[in-house]
Amino acid sequence: MKKFVFVFTVLAVMLAGCKNDQSSEKKTLATIPEGQVVPVAVINTDSILANYEFAVQANEDLMSKQENARLDLNQRARALQNDMATFQNKMENNAFLSRERAEAEYARLQKRQQELQELEAKMSDEFMAEQQRLTQQMHDSIDNVIADLNKEGKFRLVVTTSSLIETVLYCDPELDITVQVVDMLNERWQNGKKK
């Protein structure tokens, strides 16, 4: 049902035109003369993410950072867990010389636990911000490439599809400009790296 609604909406956007009738101010659908083709292009997001060198490298870098951060957090959590077990063992064996000493150790462990939780939250926020920044950067790059490809106004509508959101039910292969977009993105990225 969602696909039908989206396709209907896309078709409505493609076909709709606003015509100001001064006497009634009604909106009417534009008519497309018989035989005229509405210039549409399709881009496959999955292909861009898999073949745009910047996207591939950025994803690998981000995953590597996340793995390293997760390893660091896990090591810190294990060390804290070991220290807590040692504390518990000392408590059970009355190893602390005074109650104040036991309370101070307990407070220190609680503070470490809180700091670890705060570090985890901070790292999560930083990764989300980095992911959003990279997504915006890729979106801007794609928009710029599409604008360059469409300098002469070949397309009146460019839609995207992916395996997660299948909005395009059928696409004539001639309308799919994904390869052109990826090639231009990679060329620009390589030229940017050389500077």
N, C-alpha and C positions, 0 to 999 in steps of 0.2 A: 504494500500500500504506500509506503514511504517513497519507493522508487517512482510509482505512478504520480504521486503528488509533485515530486521534484521535477520529473520530466514534463508534466503539465505546466509547472511554474516556469521552467526554462523555455518551453515553447511559447508560453504567454508573453514572457519577456522579449523573446525574439520577434514575435509577431505584433506585440502591442505598440501602439503609437499614440501620442497625445495630439489631438486635433482640437484646437480651440474654436468652437463654434460660438460666435459672438452673441447670438441670440439665446442659446440654451446652455452654453458652457459644458456640453456633454463630452465625455471621453469616448472615443471610438477606436476599434481595432484597425490597424493599418492593413491594407490589402497588398498582397504580394502578387505582381503580375505573373500570369501563367508562364512557366518556363524559367523564371528568374530564380537563382539560387541565393539563399542567404549565406554569406561567407562566415563559416564557423570553423574553429580549430579546437583540437582536443590535445591535452597534455596528460601523460600518465605520471603521477607523482611517485609511484613506486620505482619506475625506471629512472627518474631524476635522482632519487635518493640512492639508488644502487650504482649509478654511473657518473654522477657529478663528483669529480675528484675532491672538491672542497667538502661536500657533504659526507663522503666516505671517510676522509681524513678527520674531519671534525667529530664524527661519530666515534671513530676509533680512539681519538684523544680523550673525549669525554668519558668513554667506557673505561679507559685505562685509569683516569683520575678517580673515577668512582670505585673501581676495584682496589686501588691503593688506599683510598680513604676508608673503605670498608675493612680492609686488612688492618689498618692502623687502629680503627675503632674496636675491632674484635680483639686485638692484642691488649689494648688498654682495658677492655671489659674483663678479659681473662685475668689480667694482673690485679684488677680491683676485686674480682671474685676470689682469687687466691688470698689476698690480704684480708678479705672479710671472713674467709674460712679460718685463717690464722687467728683473727680476732675472736671468733666464736670459740675456737679451741682454747685460747688463753682464758676466756671468760669461764668456760666449763671447768677448767683446771685451776681456777683462782690464781692465775699467774701474774695478774696486775698487783703492784705493790699498794695501790690506793684506788679508791673509787674515782677520784678526780682524774687519775691517769687513764682509767678505762673510759670515762666519759669523754676525755679529750681525744682519745684514739677513735672512739665511735663518731664523734663530731667530724674528725678529719676524714674518715671513710665516707660519711654522708656527703661532705663537701665535694669529695672526688667524684662520687656518683652523680651529684647534681651537675658538676662541671662536664662530665662525660655526656650527660643528656643534652646539655646546652650546646656542646660541640657537635653532637650528632644533628641537632636541629639546625645549627648554623651551616653545617656542610650541606644538608639537604636543601636549605634555602639558596645557597650559593650555586648548587648544581641546577636547581630549577631556573634561577636567573640566567645562568650560562646557557642552558638549553633554550630559553626564550630568546636570548640575544642571538644565538646561532640560527634559530628558526626565522627570526625577523631578518637577519642578514641574508639567508637563502631566499626568503620571500622577496626582498628588495632586489636581489640579483635576478631572480626569475622575472619580476615585473619589468626591470630594465631591458632584459633580453627580449621579452615579448614586445615591448614598445619599439625596440629596434627592428624586430622582424616585421612589425606592423606599421612601419613608417609610411608606407604607401597606402595604408588603409585597406589591406587585403581582407582583414577579418573584422567583423562587427561584434563577434562574441567568441571568447576563448573560455572553454570549460575544462575542468580537471576531473580526473578519475583516479581511483586507486583500489587496491584489493580490499581495503577497509570500508570505503564508501563508493559503491558502484553506482554512480549517477548516470553514466553513459551506458545505455543498453546496447547500442550498436554504433560503430564508427567506421566509416569508409577509411581505409588505410591512408588515403591521400589527405585526409583531414588531420591526421595525427602528426603533430609537429614536435613531438617529444625529442626525437633524435636531433633535430635542428637546435632546439633549446639546449639540450645537454652539450652538444658540440660548442655552441657559443659560450655557455657557462664555463666549460673546461678551458677554452681558449682564453677567455678573460682572466680566469683564475691563474693559469700558467703565466700570462703576461704580467699579472700583478705580482706574482712571486719573483719574477726576474728583476723587478724594479728595486 
